[in-house]
């Protein structure tokens, strides 16, 4: 199982623990690049991707393309504003 996390570069608090234990955390310069990043990770055989709700809202493919995919699971996590 190959797991990754995607976050926006300005979100300093998200996925700190994952990064500290050596998991792959990818940072996006622009939220509009989310679909491109998901495709790239899928091509690298990642099968589970965690994405914050705030970034997932920029993707057209999460629902249309990956909703019923058996090879790729996308897990949408609550955005950080829910924790404040």
N, C-alpha and C positions, 0 to 999 in steps of 0.2 A: 504494500500500500504506500503510495507516494503522495504526501500531503503538502499543501502549500497554503500560504496566507497572502492576501493582497490588501494593501492599505494605501491611503493617500499620503504622500511624502510629508505633509505638514501635520499629520496626526502622530504626535510623538509618543502617546501613551498606548496606542493599540498594538496588541500582539507582542508586548515586551517579553513576556514569559516564553512564548514560542521562540522568539529570537535568542533568548538567553540559553535555552536548551539545545540550540543548534538546528531548529527547524527552518525551512525556507520561507522567508518573508520578503515579498516583492513590493516595492514602493512605486507608485505611479506619480508622474509629474502632472498629469492632467486626468481628471476623472473620465473624460471622454475616451480614454485609451483602454478602458476596462475590457471591452470585447476583444480587442487585439491581444491583450495580455492573457485572457482566458484561452484563446486559440493557441497561443504560443506554449502555454503550460500543458495544454492537452497534447500538443505535438511532442512534448518532452515526457509524455507518459505519466503525468500527474493525474490521479484519479479522484482526489478530494481537494476541493478548493474552498477556503473560508474567505468570505467577503463581507465587509460591513454594509449595513443597509444603505448608508449614505452613498456608497459607491455602486451598489447593485442597482440603484434607481437610474443610473446612467446607461445601463445595458439593455439593449433590445433583444439580445440573444439568450439571456438567462431563461426566459419563459418560452420563447419561440423555438429555440434550437436545442437546449439542454434539458428541458423539463422532464422528458421521458428517456433520457440517455441512460443506458446501463453501464457505460464505461466511465462516465464522469458525474460526480456528485458535487453540487455546489451548495454550500451551507451559508446562509445569510445570517450574520450575527447582528445584534442590536447596535445601533450607533452610539457613540460615546456620550451624546447629550442625554441619553436615557439613564446614565449612571450618576448624573450630577444632582 
